[in-house]
Amino acid sequence: MNERISHPTDPLNILLCANNDFAQHAAVTLASLLLNNSDEAVYVTFVGDLSERSKDSLKKVANLSGSAYLSFLSLSELRATQDADLFPPNLPTQGDYCVKGAYSIDIYTRLLVSRIFDEHTYKVLYLDSDIVVHGSLRPLWETIIDPYPLAGVRVPYFDRTHLPNFSPGDPYINSGVLLYNLPRWRELECEQRCLQFLEDNSEIVRDPDQDALNGALKGELFFLQHKWNAIGPYSRAHATPGKNKKQPVVYHYNGPNKPWLYMSNHPHKHLYYRYLRNTPWNTYTPPDKSLINIFSKTTRAFLPFALRRFLKKIANPKTHP
């Protein structure tokens, strides 16, 4: 771990969320961030249930930069340092692994950011741990979002009409990359409003933190250019040939098509492995890399689409009635 240093420019305050299952992928995010922002002082806070072994591995990645400082915090530790009367009573404990579906309780990190950073921190950039940073974050960091408390990238072609006061076409941001204006976040009581939204709509939320941010703060969100969070639709658009295309800076592997899976066909999968080589997980082998899948992937590109679809139905009859 490096000591905090003085830096001539405003340092980047980065918030990452990861548990042991995602430590490798968080390491890729960290490596890509540091290698492409080598002239920056970067203070990274990890929130999640990480083992000492995972922490040590992430510290080794931090050595890619001479001006990176890591700190670690779990939600259970955060609860222990807070006044019990102030901490949300309905927040799941660290022992409850899931909130809804496959989500870890660490997703609440995005809602509790003002508890993680003190009043002297004015700006924080949150990044998911299935992200590759492929350029400088300085332009994003210097984006003025005032008077808004939060900035994110809109999800295209995505309606959340099940949420209160949402109509088709209403803007909705992805919570994988978030730029916080902490003074406004506190002033507008965004944390309390988001948690209240979750409590009032617990039966209908699908992506708990994301729905809460969009639902509680509707009309108070700043929309960033999609190059700062190239989720699926944006990644595919940039993978097609074309002139004068501005490439994304942040690639977000959201959804099930994860690049660390052998059968993944993500158009920017190679970037994940490029930065993986700079981590202690550089000998990683995808768990789904079997002889059958190697044969399947090798022959798939040469088979007509109709035949591939037919073979897929045979292989997975339960998913194809």
Secondary structure per residue as TSV (DSSP state, phi and psi in degrees):
chain	resnum	aa	ss	phi	psi
A	1	M	-	360.0	132.7
A	2	N	-	-88.1	153.4
A	3	E	-	-75.4	153.1
A	4	R	-	-63.2	140.3
A	5	I	-	-126.9	162.4
A	6	S	-	-81.0	145.6
A	7	H	-	-141.5	139.7
A	8	P	S	-68.5	-18.1
A	9	T	S	-115.3	170.3
A	10	D	-	-64.5	118.6
A	11	P	-	-68.8	154.5
A	12	L	E	-85.2	123.4
A	13	N	E	-99.0	108.1
A	14	I	E	-109.6	135.0
A	15	L	E	-115.2	123.2
A	16	L	E	-122.1	148.6
A	17	C	E	-124.1	124.9
A	18	A	-	-160.4	148.0
A	19	N	-	-115.7	-174.4
A	20	N	G	-61.3	-32.4
A	21	D	G	-64.8	-26.5
A	22	F	G	-111.6	10.5
A	23	A	H	-59.8	-43.5
A	24	Q	H	-59.4	-45.4
A	25	H	H	-71.2	-33.9
A	26	A	H	-65.3	-34.4
A	27	A	H	-64.6	-38.6
A	28	V	H	-64.3	-44.4
A	29	T	H	-58.4	-46.5
A	30	L	H	-64.3	-44.8
A	31	A	H	-61.1	-45.3
A	32	S	H	-65.3	-38.1
A	33	L	H	-62.5	-48.0
A	34	L	H	-71.7	-40.3
A	35	L	H	-67.1	-29.5
A	36	N	T	-98.8	2.7
A	37	N	-	-137.1	45.9
A	38	S	T	-66.6	-19.1
A	39	D	T	-93.1	8.0
A	40	E	S	-106.1	149.0
A	41	A	-	-85.4	123.5
A	42	V	E	-124.3	119.6
A	43	Y	E	-105.8	114.4
A	44	V	E	-111.7	126.2
A	45	T	E	-109.8	120.9
A	46	F	E	-97.6	128.8
A	47	V	E	-116.7	125.3
A	48	G	S	156.1	170.3
A	49	D	-	-87.5	86.4
A	50	L	-	-107.5	138.2
A	51	S	-	-74.4	166.0
A	52	E	H	-63.9	-33.9
A	53	R	H	-64.4	-42.8
A	54	S	H	-65.0	-41.2
A	55	K	H	-62.3	-43.2
A	56	D	H	-62.2	-38.8
A	57	S	H	-66.0	-40.0
A	58	L	H	-68.2	-33.9
A	59	K	H	-64.2	-35.1
A	60	K	H	-64.7	-37.9
A	61	V	H	-65.0	-36.5
A	62	A	H	-60.2	-22.5
A	63	N	T	-70.5	-6.8
A	64	L	T	-64.7	-19.6
A	65	S	S	-122.9	145.8
A	66	G	T	-87.4	-0.2
A	67	S	T	-135.9	41.9
A	68	A	E	-113.7	137.4
A	69	Y	E	-128.8	126.3
A	70	L	E	-108.9	143.3
A	71	S	E	-137.1	153.8
A	72	F	E	-127.6	142.9
A	73	L	E	-153.0	138.5
A	74	S	-	-108.1	160.6
A	75	L	H	-64.2	-31.5
A	76	S	H	-66.8	-37.9
A	77	E	H	-66.4	-37.0
A	78	L	H	-64.3	-41.6
A	79	R	H	-61.6	-38.6
A	80	A	H	-68.1	-24.2
A	81	T	H	-94.8	-2.3
A	82	Q	S	-104.3	152.5
A	83	D	-	-64.1	127.7
A	84	A	T	-58.2	-31.7
A	85	D	T	-73.7	-20.8
A	86	L	T	-93.9	-26.3
A	87	F	S	-78.4	136.8
A	88	P	-	-53.5	119.5
A	89	P	T	-69.3	-21.7
A	90	N	T	-96.5	7.9
A	91	L	S	-75.9	132.4
A	92	P	-	-59.9	151.2
A	93	T	-	-79.4	167.1
A	94	Q	T	-61.7	-24.5
A	95	G	T	-73.7	-21.6
A	96	D	-	-86.2	104.4
A	97	Y	-	-68.1	-40.2
A	98	C	B	-109.6	146.9
A	99	V	S	-97.1	-59.1
A	100	K	S	-150.4	125.2
A	101	G	T	66.0	-126.7
A	102	A	T	-99.7	10.2
A	103	Y	-	-79.1	136.4
A	104	S	B	-79.2	154.8
A	105	I	G	-65.4	-13.4
A	106	D	G	-64.5	-13.2
A	107	I	G	-61.1	-21.9
A	108	Y	G	-70.1	-10.0
A	109	T	G	-52.6	-38.8
A	110	R	G	-64.8	-24.9
A	111	L	T	-91.4	-21.3
A	112	L	-	-105.8	21.7
A	113	V	H	-59.8	-33.1
A	114	S	H	-72.5	-13.7
A	115	R	H	-87.3	-22.2
A	116	I	H	-83.8	-34.4
A	117	F	S	-114.0	143.1
A	118	D	-	-81.5	-179.8
A	119	E	T	-70.7	-9.2
A	120	H	T	-85.1	-8.7
A	121	T	-	-96.4	119.9
A	122	Y	-	-98.7	-23.1
A	123	K	E	-142.7	139.5
A	124	V	E	-139.5	138.8
A	125	L	E	-110.3	116.9
A	126	Y	E	-92.7	136.6
A	127	L	E	-130.4	134.3
A	128	D	-	-65.4	164.1
A	129	S	S	-96.9	16.6
A	130	D	S	-119.2	48.8
A	131	I	E	-128.9	147.6
A	132	V	E	-120.0	128.1
A	133	V	E	-95.5	118.3
A	134	H	-	-118.9	38.7
A	135	G	S	173.1	-174.9
A	136	S	-	-73.5	135.9
A	137	L	-	-92.9	-2.5
A	138	R	H	-57.2	-45.6
A	139	P	H	-60.1	-38.0
A	140	L	H	-66.1	-45.4
A	141	W	H	-59.7	-35.8
A	142	E	T	-88.5	3.2
A	143	T	-	-64.9	126.3
A	144	I	-	-87.0	114.8
A	145	I	-	-109.2	-3.0
A	146	D	T	-58.4	136.6
A	147	P	T	-94.8	16.4
A	148	Y	-	-80.2	147.5
A	149	P	S	-83.7	-18.1
A	150	L	E	-152.8	144.3
A	151	A	E	-129.8	143.6
A	152	G	E	-159.0	176.3
A	153	V	E	-99.8	133.6
A	154	R	E	-66.5	145.6
A	155	V	-	-89.5	121.4
A	156	P	T	-77.4	149.9
A	157	Y	T	53.8	45.1
A	158	F	-	-138.8	111.3
A	159	D	-	-107.1	140.9
A	160	R	-	-123.3	56.7
A	161	T	T	-70.8	-8.0
A	162	H	T	-76.1	-14.2
A	163	L	S	-86.2	150.2
A	164	P	T	-58.9	135.4
A	165	N	T	65.7	19.8
A	166	F	-	-106.2	131.8
A	167	S	-	-116.8	161.4
A	168	P	T	-54.7	133.0
A	169	G	T	91.5	-8.6
A	170	D	-	-64.1	137.3
A	171	P	-	-64.4	143.8
A	172	Y	-	-147.3	124.1
A	173	I	E	-95.4	152.6
A	174	N	E	-85.5	137.8
A	175	S	E	-91.0	13.6
A	176	G	E	-76.1	-25.9
A	177	V	E	-134.5	116.9
A	178	L	E	-134.5	130.6
A	179	L	E	-107.4	118.0
A	180	Y	E	-99.4	134.9
A	181	N	E	-101.1	90.4
A	182	L	H	-62.9	-38.6
A	183	P	H	-58.7	-43.0
A	184	R	H	-71.4	-36.4
A	185	W	H	-57.0	-43.9
A	186	R	H	-72.3	-44.0
A	187	E	H	-60.1	-39.7
A	188	L	T	-88.3	4.4
A	189	E	T	53.6	46.8
A	190	C	H	-65.8	-38.2
A	191	E	H	-59.2	-51.2
A	192	Q	H	-60.3	-40.4
A	193	R	H	-66.8	-39.5
A	194	C	H	-67.3	-43.4
A	195	L	H	-66.5	-36.3
A	196	Q	H	-66.5	-37.9
A	197	F	H	-61.2	-42.1
A	198	L	H	-64.0	-41.9
A	199	E	H	-65.3	-39.8
A	200	D	H	-75.2	-23.8
A	201	N	T	-126.7	30.2
A	202	S	T	-60.4	-26.9
A	203	E	T	-82.4	-16.2
A	204	I	T	-116.0	-13.4
A	205	V	-	-67.5	144.3
A	206	R	S	-109.1	-44.0
A	207	D	S	-116.6	91.2
A	208	P	H	-49.0	-56.1
A	209	D	H	-68.0	-40.9
A	210	Q	H	-66.6	-44.1
A	211	D	H	-62.7	-39.2
A	212	A	H	-65.6	-44.6
A	213	L	H	-61.0	-44.7
A	214	N	H	-73.5	-38.2
A	215	G	H	-73.9	-46.5
A	216	A	H	-74.2	-30.4
A	217	L	T	-110.0	23.8
A	218	K	T	-57.5	130.4
A	219	G	T	87.0	-3.0
A	220	E	-	-123.9	23.7
A	221	L	E	-110.9	140.1
A	222	F	E	-95.3	133.6
A	223	F	E	-100.7	121.7
A	224	L	-	-87.6	158.9
A	225	Q	-	-63.0	145.7
A	226	H	G	-68.2	-11.9
A	227	K	G	-66.2	-15.3
A	228	W	G	-89.8	-2.5
A	229	N	S	-162.6	77.7
A	230	A	B	-80.4	81.3
A	231	I	-	-73.6	180.0
A	232	G	H	-38.5	-60.5
A	233	P	H	-59.6	-38.9
A	234	Y	H	-71.6	-38.0
A	235	S	H	-62.5	-43.5
A	236	R	H	-65.0	-37.6
A	237	A	H	-63.9	-38.7
A	238	H	H	-79.8	-12.3
A	239	A	H	-83.2	-15.4
A	240	T	S	-85.0	144.5
A	241	P	-	-61.7	144.6
A	242	G	-	175.3	151.2
A	243	K	T	-88.2	154.1
A	244	N	T	60.0	30.4
A	245	K	-	-88.6	127.3
A	246	K	-	-83.4	117.0
A	247	Q	-	-72.6	147.9
A	248	P	-	-63.0	157.1
A	249	V	S	-98.3	-34.6
A	250	V	E	-118.9	116.7
A	251	Y	E	-99.5	125.5
A	252	H	E	-115.1	115.7
A	253	Y	-	-86.9	60.5
A	254	N	-	-76.4	162.1
A	255	G	S	83.0	-176.3
A	256	P	S	-78.3	-13.8
A	257	N	-	-83.4	69.2
A	258	K	-	-81.8	138.2
A	259	P	T	-69.2	-19.6
A	260	W	T	-79.8	0.3
A	261	L	S	-94.5	137.0
A	262	Y	T	-60.3	-39.0
A	263	M	T	-82.3	-0.2
A	264	S	-	-63.5	138.7
A	265	N	-	-116.3	28.2
A	266	H	-	-59.3	133.4
A	267	P	T	-64.4	-17.7
A	268	H	T	-120.3	30.9
A	269	K	H	-60.0	-35.0
A	270	H	H	-61.2	-28.5
A	271	L	H	-66.2	-36.9
A	272	Y	H	-58.8	-47.2
A	273	Y	H	-73.2	-27.8
A	274	R	H	-60.3	-44.8
A	275	Y	H	-84.1	-23.8
A	276	L	H	-59.4	-31.6
A	277	R	T	-62.6	-17.4
A	278	N	T	-97.3	17.3
A	279	T	S	-125.5	165.5
A	280	P	T	-64.5	-9.5
A	281	W	T	-96.0	24.9
A	282	N	T	-70.6	-7.3
A	283	T	T	-103.2	15.9
A	284	Y	-	-58.4	137.0
A	285	T	-	-120.7	125.7
A	286	P	-	-56.4	137.0
A	287	P	T	-65.8	-19.8
A	288	D	T	-98.1	14.7
A	289	K	-	-85.8	83.7
A	290	S	-	-109.0	167.4
A	291	L	H	-59.9	-38.5
A	292	I	H	-64.0	-45.1
A	293	N	H	-70.5	-33.8
A	294	I	H	-62.3	-45.4
A	295	F	H	-63.5	-44.4
A	296	S	H	-61.0	-45.4
A	297	K	H	-69.5	-35.6
A	298	T	H	-66.7	-40.9
A	299	T	H	-87.3	-18.5
A	300	R	H	-58.9	-40.2
A	301	A	T	-67.1	-20.5
A	302	F	T	-98.2	-4.4
A	303	L	S	-97.5	142.9
A	304	P	-	-59.8	151.2
A	305	F	H	-57.6	-43.5
A	306	A	H	-60.8	-40.5
A	307	L	H	-68.9	-39.5
A	308	R	H	-62.2	-40.1
A	309	R	H	-64.9	-40.6
A	310	F	H	-64.0	-43.8
A	311	L	H	-66.1	-34.6
A	312	K	H	-65.8	-37.9
A	313	K	H	-64.1	-38.2
A	314	I	H	-67.9	-40.6
A	315	A	H	-72.5	-29.2
A	316	N	-	-131.5	69.2
A	317	P	G	-63.6	-29.0
A	318	K	G	-70.7	-26.0
A	319	T	G	-93.6	-2.0
A	320	H	-	-132.3	87.3
A	321	P	-	-63.8	360.0
